[in-house]
Amino acid sequence: MLDHLKKLSRDQRMLLLRFVCGFAWVDGEVQDEERRFVRRIVGKLDLSPDEVKDVEAWMLMPPDDPVRASEIPAEHARLFLETARALVFIDGTVTPDEQASFDELRKSLIG
C-alpha cells in the first residue's frame, strides 16, 4: 500500500488523509488504534508541518468538509477503499455504522 500512497500527488494524499480521518469518525469517536494507523501513514509521506497539523486536527474533530465518493479519483478508488477497510478493522471491532458506511462506500466506488 505504501508504494501506492507515494504515487499520489500532494493534493491526493491530503484528500486520502481527510477521507480516512472522516471515516474514522463514523462511529462517533477515533480509537487509539485508528490514530496510530493514520499516524503511520502520515509518517511515511512527505507532508509539511501544516499538513500534519491538519491531519492531527481531523483526528480531534471530524473534518468540516467530508470527502464524497465522487471526489475520489477513479484511478485511486481501490486504494482509498483498501485504506478505509484497514482502518475499519484496525481496532478489532466493526460497528454496524462502520460496516454500513464501508458497504455504501464500496458500492459507490466499485459497484
C-alpha positions as CSV (number, residue, x, y, z in Angstrom):
1,M,0.0,0.0,0.0
2,L,2.9,2.4,0.8
3,D,4.1,2.3,-2.8
4,H,0.6,3.3,-4.0
5,L,0.4,6.1,-1.4
6,K,3.7,7.6,-2.7
7,K,2.3,7.7,-6.2
8,L,-0.4,10.1,-5.1
9,S,0.0,13.8,-5.7
10,R,0.2,16.0,-2.6
11,D,-3.4,17.0,-3.0
12,Q,-4.5,13.4,-3.4
13,R,-2.5,12.4,-0.3
14,M,-4.3,15.1,1.7
15,L,-7.7,14.0,0.2
16,L,-6.9,10.4,1.3
17,L,-6.0,11.5,4.8
18,R,-9.1,13.7,5.2
19,F,-11.1,10.8,3.9
20,V,-9.6,8.3,6.3
21,C,-9.9,10.7,9.3
22,G,-13.6,11.4,8.3
23,F,-14.2,7.6,8.0
24,A,-12.7,7.1,11.5
25,W,-15.4,9.3,12.9
26,V,-18.3,7.1,11.5
27,D,-18.8,5.5,14.9
28,G,-18.6,8.8,16.8
29,E,-15.0,8.6,18.0
30,V,-11.5,7.9,16.8
31,Q,-10.0,4.9,18.6
32,D,-6.3,4.9,19.6
33,E,-5.6,2.2,17.1
34,E,-7.1,4.3,14.4
35,R,-4.9,7.3,15.4
36,R,-1.8,5.1,15.3
37,F,-2.8,3.8,11.8
38,V,-3.3,7.4,10.5
39,R,0.0,8.5,12.1
40,R,1.8,5.6,10.4
41,I,0.5,6.7,7.1
42,V,1.5,10.3,7.8
43,G,5.0,9.2,8.9
44,K,5.5,7.6,5.5
45,L,4.5,10.6,3.5
46,D,6.4,13.8,2.8
47,L,3.9,16.2,4.4
48,S,4.6,19.8,5.6
49,P,4.2,20.6,9.3
50,D,1.0,22.5,8.4
51,E,-0.4,19.4,6.7
52,V,0.5,17.2,9.7
53,K,-1.3,19.7,11.9
54,D,-4.4,19.4,9.7
55,V,-4.4,15.6,10.0
56,E,-4.0,15.8,13.7
57,A,-6.9,18.3,13.9
58,W,-9.1,15.9,11.9
59,M,-8.4,13.2,14.5
60,L,-9.6,15.5,17.2
61,M,-12.7,16.7,15.3
62,P,-14.2,15.4,12.1
63,P,-13.2,17.3,9.0
64,D,-15.6,20.2,8.3
65,D,-15.8,19.1,4.6
66,P,-16.1,15.3,4.5
67,V,-14.8,13.6,1.3
68,R,-17.6,12.4,-1.0
69,A,-17.0,9.3,-3.2
70,S,-17.4,11.5,-6.3
71,E,-14.2,13.4,-5.2
72,I,-12.1,10.3,-5.1
73,P,-10.1,9.9,-8.4
74,A,-11.3,6.7,-10.2
75,E,-7.7,5.5,-10.7
76,H,-7.2,5.5,-6.9
77,A,-10.6,4.2,-5.8
78,R,-9.3,0.8,-4.8
79,L,-6.5,2.4,-2.7
80,F,-9.0,4.6,-0.9
81,L,-11.3,1.7,-0.3
82,E,-8.5,-0.6,1.0
83,T,-7.2,2.1,3.3
84,A,-10.7,2.6,4.7
85,R,-11.0,-1.2,5.1
86,A,-7.8,-1.3,7.0
87,L,-8.9,1.5,9.3
88,V,-12.3,-0.2,10.0
89,F,-10.6,-3.4,11.1
90,I,-7.6,-1.9,12.9
91,D,-9.3,-1.8,16.3
92,G,-10.7,-5.3,16.1
93,T,-14.3,-4.1,16.3
94,V,-16.5,-3.3,13.4
95,T,-19.6,-1.4,14.5
96,P,-22.8,-1.6,12.4
97,D,-22.4,2.1,11.4
98,E,-18.8,1.4,10.2
99,Q,-20.0,-1.7,8.2
100,A,-22.9,0.2,6.7
101,S,-20.6,3.1,5.7
102,F,-18.0,0.8,4.3
103,D,-20.6,-1.1,2.3
104,E,-22.0,2.1,0.9
105,L,-18.5,3.4,0.0
106,R,-17.7,0.1,-1.7
107,K,-20.8,0.3,-3.8
108,S,-20.2,3.9,-4.8
109,L,-16.6,3.3,-5.7
110,I,-16.5,-0.1,-7.4
111,G,-20.1,-1.2,-7.6
